[in-house]
Amino acid sequence: MASGEQKITTDHNEIKKWIEKRGGKPATVKGTEKGKEHAGLLRVDFPGYSGEGTLEEITWDEFFDKFDDSNLAFLYQETTSDGKESRFSKFISRETASKKK
């Protein structure tokens, strides 16, 4: 992982803007969903990177429903330590997020 400054948010607009700026799309890991109404494990799909064939694109509504239902926060960084745009992100519990702030 690059050592750029990390940020944490639960703001849907901020998350969507960060993901779309980097060409990402909301996704779930195939085979982890619970029925047709419940998304599985959340991921960000950056086309051309790992995840090809294992991720399924979902709508932003599905993504944020699962995000909120799972009580998640989004940990990310804008740039790497050398100033390049970063794609580093991960989902953490909101409890963990409150401890990091």
C-alpha positions as CSV (number, residue, x, y, z in Angstrom):
1,M,0.0,0.0,0.0
2,A,1.2,3.5,-0.8
3,S,1.8,5.8,2.2
4,G,-0.4,8.7,1.2
5,E,-2.7,10.3,3.7
6,Q,-5.8,8.1,4.4
7,K,-9.3,9.5,4.9
8,I,-12.5,7.8,6.2
9,T,-16.0,8.7,5.2
10,T,-19.6,7.4,5.2
11,D,-20.8,10.1,2.8
12,H,-22.4,8.5,-0.2
13,N,-21.7,11.4,-2.6
14,E,-18.0,11.6,-1.5
15,I,-17.6,7.8,-2.0
16,K,-19.3,7.8,-5.4
17,K,-17.3,10.8,-6.6
18,W,-14.0,9.2,-5.6
19,I,-14.8,5.8,-7.2
20,E,-16.2,7.3,-10.5
21,K,-13.2,9.7,-10.8
22,R,-10.9,6.7,-11.0
23,G,-13.2,4.8,-13.4
24,G,-14.5,2.4,-10.8
25,K,-18.0,0.9,-10.5
26,P,-19.9,-0.5,-7.6
27,A,-19.7,-4.3,-7.4
28,T,-20.3,-7.3,-5.4
29,V,-18.3,-10.6,-5.3
30,K,-20.1,-13.2,-7.3
31,G,-21.6,-16.0,-5.3
32,T,-21.7,-14.0,-2.0
33,E,-25.2,-12.5,-2.5
34,K,-28.1,-13.7,-0.4
35,G,-31.0,-14.0,-2.8
36,K,-31.8,-11.5,-5.5
37,E,-32.5,-8.6,-3.1
38,H,-29.3,-8.6,-1.1
39,A,-25.9,-7.7,-2.5
40,G,-22.9,-9.8,-1.4
41,L,-19.5,-8.6,-0.3
42,L,-18.9,-5.1,-1.6
43,R,-16.0,-4.2,-3.8
44,V,-15.0,-1.5,-6.2
45,D,-14.5,-2.8,-9.7
46,F,-11.7,-1.0,-11.6
47,P,-11.8,-2.4,-15.1
48,G,-8.5,-3.9,-16.2
49,Y,-7.5,-4.7,-12.6
50,S,-7.9,-7.8,-10.5
51,G,-11.5,-8.9,-10.0
52,E,-12.3,-9.6,-13.7
53,G,-14.7,-12.6,-13.7
54,T,-15.2,-12.5,-10.0
55,L,-17.1,-9.3,-9.6
56,E,-20.6,-8.3,-10.7
57,E,-21.6,-4.7,-11.2
58,I,-24.5,-3.5,-9.0
59,T,-26.4,-0.2,-8.9
60,W,-25.4,2.6,-6.6
61,D,-28.6,2.1,-4.7
62,E,-27.8,-1.6,-4.1
63,F,-24.3,-0.7,-3.1
64,F,-25.2,2.0,-0.6
65,D,-28.1,-0.1,0.9
66,K,-25.6,-2.9,1.6
67,F,-23.0,-0.3,2.8
68,D,-25.4,1.2,5.3
69,D,-27.0,-2.2,6.3
70,S,-23.5,-3.5,7.0
71,N,-22.5,-0.4,9.0
72,L,-19.5,0.2,6.9
73,A,-17.2,3.2,6.4
74,F,-14.9,3.8,3.4
75,L,-11.2,4.2,4.0
76,Y,-9.3,5.7,1.0
77,Q,-6.5,7.9,-0.1
78,E,-6.5,10.6,-2.7
79,T,-2.9,10.3,-3.7
80,T,0.1,8.0,-3.2
81,S,3.1,9.3,-1.3
82,D,4.7,10.3,-4.6
83,G,1.7,12.4,-5.6
84,K,0.0,10.1,-8.1
85,E,-3.7,9.4,-8.0
86,S,-4.4,6.5,-5.7
87,R,-6.9,3.7,-6.1
88,F,-6.3,2.4,-2.6
89,S,-9.6,1.9,-0.7
90,K,-11.2,-0.6,1.7
91,F,-14.3,-1.1,3.6
92,I,-14.1,-1.0,7.4
93,S,-16.6,-1.1,10.2
94,R,-17.9,2.2,11.4
95,E,-16.8,1.1,14.9
96,T,-13.2,0.8,13.6
97,A,-13.6,4.1,11.7
98,S,-14.6,5.9,14.9
99,K,-11.5,4.6,16.7
100,K,-9.2,5.7,13.8
101,K,-10.5,9.3,13.8
